[in-house]
């Protein structure tokens, strides 16, 4: 099942993509794709109906963020060995956890706005997942039972604020527009090979990042189990799981987004994002 949100910012409707690639309105079934509805009971309810009888939505509508108002947006740092190596940092022995402020979330084709204070805005293509069942201290063998589905993320990052403005990464990860997610969620049952997906990111048509989710140091089940030992995970909580090498910070010379660029990224079976980068304006 592919789930998404369509419409202008603040007025999105929940929808699914049917077998004919038509957008079907789920508003009669659920109000939104949010912590109240992103659970396995909702999936079973949708599976029980004839989706061909749901109203069709215009395919030209804006695609919004695929999850609305999650209680948490968690990030995992340095989760690809070759990315850690390009940063000249040791390979983590445990997952590195940080938070992206939920106010950074935007749609998959919305603009990325360079912060007023920034001269080091960077990109990161990542696999995201959403929790569908509460998780507290779950074991490795039960961890995937709590994952509802997967989606594409651009973990946009301001490197100076991430690394040089204190001891935590959070402030460099949470600027407005720094969390594009979507275009859609693919439910776990339809993506059994989530740990073998190709990833890419281009800036102005030039390939910057390539990778595969099999290269993760800590796989999805390990991340869910580990995070659930640090905090309770709730339906609708989202996580981005690390990026392959090729970020702008580690180019020679470093290359950061200034405004005017086009950033395109994608992951197998999870669609693509396309962003215009724009400078901040008062």
C-alpha positions in Angstrom: 0.0 0.0 0.0 1.2 3.5 -0.9 -0.1 6.2 1.4 0.3 10.0 0.9 -1.2 13.4 1.6 -2.4 15.7 -1.2 -3.3 19.4 -1.2 -2.0 22.8 -0.2 0.0 23.2 3.1 -2.4 22.8 6.0 -5.2 21.4 3.9 -3.9 18.1 2.8 -6.1 15.1 2.3 -5.0 11.5 3.1 -4.9 9.3 0.0 -3.6 6.1 -1.4 -2.2 5.2 -4.8 -4.1 2.3 -6.3 -2.9 -0.4 -8.7 -3.6 1.9 -11.7 -1.6 4.7 -10.1 -4.7 6.8 -9.4 -4.9 8.8 -6.2 -7.8 7.8 -4.1 -9.3 10.0 -1.4 -9.1 8.4 2.1 -10.9 11.2 3.9 -14.0 9.1 4.4 -11.9 6.5 6.3 -9.4 8.6 8.2 -8.9 12.3 8.8 -5.2 12.4 8.1 -2.0 10.4 8.2 -1.0 11.3 11.7 -0.3 9.6 15.1 -4.0 8.8 15.5 -4.3 6.9 12.2 -0.8 5.5 11.4 -1.3 2.1 12.9 -1.9 -1.5 11.8 -5.6 -1.3 12.6 -6.0 1.5 10.0 -4.2 -0.6 7.4 -6.5 -3.5 8.0 -9.5 -1.2 7.7 -8.3 0.2 4.3 -7.6 -3.3 3.0 -11.2 -4.3 3.8 -12.7 -1.7 1.5 -13.1 -1.5 -2.3 -10.7 1.3 -3.0 -11.9 1.6 -6.6 -15.1 3.2 -5.1 -13.2 5.9 -3.3 -13.2 9.4 -5.0 -10.3 10.0 -7.3 -8.1 13.0 -6.6 -6.4 15.2 -9.1 -2.8 13.9 -9.8 -1.6 17.5 -10.2 -2.3 18.4 -6.6 0.7 19.3 -4.4 2.1 16.3 -2.5 2.5 17.1 1.1 4.6 15.5 3.8 3.6 11.9 4.0 3.2 12.1 7.9 1.5 14.9 9.7 2.4 16.0 13.2 4.6 13.2 14.4 5.5 13.4 18.1 9.1 12.6 17.2 11.4 13.0 14.2 14.5 11.1 15.1 17.8 11.0 13.1 20.6 8.5 13.0 24.1 9.8 12.5 27.1 8.2 10.7 25.2 5.0 9.9 27.1 4.3 6.7 30.7 3.2 7.2 32.0 5.0 4.1 30.2 8.3 5.2 31.9 8.0 8.6 35.2 7.5 6.8 34.7 10.5 4.6 34.1 12.6 7.7 37.3 11.2 9.3 35.3 10.0 12.2 35.4 6.6 14.0 32.8 4.0 13.1 30.1 4.2 15.7 29.9 1.3 18.1 26.3 2.3 19.0 23.7 4.3 17.0 24.1 8.0 17.2 20.7 9.5 17.9 19.7 13.2 17.3 16.4 15.0 16.8 15.1 16.9 13.9 12.5 19.5 15.1 9.1 18.5 13.7 8.6 22.1 12.4 11.2 21.3 9.7 8.9 18.9 8.0 7.8 19.8 4.4 6.6 18.1 1.3 8.8 16.2 -1.2 8.8 18.9 -3.8 8.6 22.0 -1.6 11.5 24.5 -1.7 14.5 24.2 0.6 15.0 27.6 2.2 18.6 28.5 3.2 18.5 29.9 6.7 19.4 33.5 7.3 22.4 32.5 9.4 23.7 29.8 7.1 26.6 29.4 4.8 27.0 25.7 5.2 23.7 24.1 4.1 24.2 20.5 3.0 22.1 17.5 1.7 21.6 13.9 2.8 19.5 11.3 1.0 18.1 8.8 3.6 15.7 6.0 4.1 12.9 6.9 6.6 10.5 4.7 8.5 7.3 5.3 10.5 6.3 3.5 13.7 2.9 1.8 13.6 2.7 0.3 17.1 4.0 1.5 20.5 7.5 0.2 21.2 9.2 0.1 24.6 12.3 -2.1 25.2 11.5 -4.3 22.2 13.8 -7.2 21.3 15.6 -7.5 18.0 13.3 -10.3 16.9 10.2 -8.3 17.6 11.4 -4.8 16.4 10.1 -5.0 12.9 6.6 -5.7 14.2 6.5 -2.0 15.2 7.4 -0.6 11.7 4.5 0.4 9.6 6.3 1.5 6.4 9.1 3.3 4.7 9.6 6.6 2.8 12.3 8.9 1.3 13.9 11.7 3.4 16.3 14.6 2.6 18.1 15.2 6.0 19.1 18.8 5.1 21.8 19.9 7.5 23.5 23.2 8.4 27.0 22.0 9.2 28.3 25.0 11.1 25.3 24.9 13.5 25.5 21.1 13.6 29.2 20.9 14.6 30.5 24.3 15.8 27.6 25.7 17.9 27.6 23.5 21.0 27.8 19.8 21.7 24.6 18.6 20.0 23.7 18.2 16.4 20.0 19.1 16.8 20.2 22.9 16.0 21.9 22.2 12.6 19.3 19.6 11.7 16.0 21.4 12.5 15.8 24.6 10.5 12.5 25.2 8.7 12.3 23.1 5.4 15.1 20.9 6.5 12.9 17.8 6.7 11.3 17.0 3.4 9.6 13.5 3.6 7.8 11.5 1.0 6.3 11.5 -1.6 4.6 8.4 -0.1 4.8 5.7 2.6 5.2 2.2 1.3 3.9 -0.2 3.9 6.3 -2.8 5.2 4.4 -5.8 3.6 5.0 -4.4 0.2 8.7 -3.6 0.7 10.4 -6.8 2.0 13.7 -5.7 0.4 13.9 -2.4 2.4 17.5 -3.3 3.4 18.6 -3.6 -0.3 17.5 -0.3 -1.9 19.6 1.9 -4.1 19.8 5.5 -3.2 20.9 8.7 -5.1 21.1 12.5 -4.8 21.9 15.0 -7.6 22.6 18.7 -7.4 22.0 20.6 -10.6 22.0 17.4 -12.5 25.4 16.2 -11.1 25.4 12.9 -9.1 26.6 13.6 -5.6 25.5 10.6 -3.6 25.0 6.9 -4.4 24.5 4.1 -2.0 22.4 1.2 -0.9 20.5 0.6 2.3 22.4 -2.7 2.8 25.4 -0.6 3.7 23.9 0.6 6.9 26.1 -0.1 10.0 22.9 -0.6 12.1 20.0 -2.0 10.3 16.3 -1.1 10.8 15.5 -3.7 13.4 18.6 -2.8 15.4 17.7 0.9 15.3 14.1 0.2 16.5 15.2 -2.0 19.3 17.9 0.4 20.4 15.8 3.5 20.2 13.0 1.8 22.2 15.5 1.2 25.0 16.1 5.0 25.2 12.5 6.3 24.7 9.0 5.1 24.0 8.2 5.0 20.3 4.6 5.8 19.3 2.5 5.4 16.2 3.4 8.2 13.8 6.9 8.7 15.1 9.4 8.9 12.2 13.1 8.2 11.9 15.7 8.8 9.1 18.5 6.2 9.1 21.7 7.7 7.9 23.2 8.7 4.5 25.8 7.3 2.1 29.0 9.3 1.2 28.9 12.3 -1.1 27.8 15.2 1.1 28.9 18.7 0.2 30.9 19.2 3.3 33.4 16.6 2.3 34.0 17.7 -1.3 37.3 19.3 -2.2 36.7 22.2 -2.0 33.5 21.9 0.2 30.3 22.7 -1.8 27.3 24.1 0.1 23.9 25.1 -1.1 23.5 28.9 -1.5 20.2 29.3 -3.4 19.2 28.7 -7.0 20.2 25.0 -7.1 17.9 22.1 -7.9 18.2 19.0 -5.7 16.8 15.7 -6.9 16.9 12.5 -4.8 15.4 9.1 -4.8 15.4 5.6 -3.4 14.2 2.4 -5.2 10.5 1.9 -4.9 10.1 5.0 -2.7 9.8 7.6 -5.4 11.8 10.9 -5.8 11.9 14.4 -4.4 12.7 17.5 -6.4 13.5 20.8 -4.6 14.4 24.3 -5.7 16.8 25.8 -3.2 16.0 29.4 -2.4 17.8 32.0 -0.2 16.1 33.3 2.9 14.2 36.6 2.5 12.9 38.8 5.4 
